[in-house]
Amino acid sequence: MTEPIDRMLTAIDLHAKSCRAALGRDHIDPRVKDAMRRVPRELFVPEENRAFAYGDHPLPIGRGQTISQPFIVAFMTDLLDVQPEHRVLEIGTGCGYQAAVLGELAAEVLTIEVVEDLAKQARATLHDLGYRNIVVHQGDGHAGLPDKAPFDRVLVTAAPGQVPKPLIDQLAPGGRLVIPVGGRFEQYIRVIDKDEQGRTHERRTIPVAFVPLTGGDAPARAEPPKIRG
Ligand code: SAH
């Protein structure tokens, strides 16, 4: 019988064929798929959703947040082009699944989650699974982690309206940032490379639907109209 994880990886491969232009090939890097095969996705979702853990869709994880769709995890990890010696910063830990996939590929992963309960839960899950190269920080990811910079790779898994400048500043020369950018209803994943001279080059890839990156300099939501009584 085909295991659920094999079905998930097959779905990812099928989906990759329609993203040839963005990936530069018609499949996901086998290193990324091997990393995803090693991470038990069902342990990152709430118990009542475990039966759906390997479907190619996002799932709720509580606090109005989600675990990303497996294809999107594969696609963004592929674009990030992580090498074994890399230090990686992730913004938007959520349940910690993407961080675990990065932890399989990189030397060190630092990840920031703004919701305290999610940060605690992710820390516990990653610790129980034996990941000693992943550190979960709690806070607003817009600022990155200036004390720990520079990073070879930065991955953002919630969408800001604009690319937060500290994240570009904290990229090492030769570094890469992968980030969904846009409003609630229209976002695209961007790939931003910093060359050895510190100049940045940017390309736009596929449309996506991430939860918003909260905080930072985002304009506050408009006040509701005052009702005069
Ligand atoms: N990487 C996750 C996806 C999580 S969804 C995965 O592996 O499935 C995005 C997460 O970003 C949510 O948990 C949300 O709370 C968090 N988030 C939103 N704004 C943030 C901010 N300013 N700083 C850090 N985390 C933020």
Boltz pocket constraint, residues with backbone or C-beta under 6 A from the ligand:
constraints:
  - pocket:
      binder: B
      contacts: [[A, 65], [A, 66], [A, 67], [A, 68], [A, 91], [A, 92], [A, 93], [A, 94], [A, 95], [A, 96], [A, 97], [A, 98], [A, 99], [A, 112], [A, 113], [A, 114], [A, 115], [A, 118], [A, 139], [A, 140], [A, 141], [A, 142], [A, 157], [A, 158], [A, 211], [A, 212], [A, 213], [A, 214], [A, 215], [A, 216]]
      max_distance: 6.0
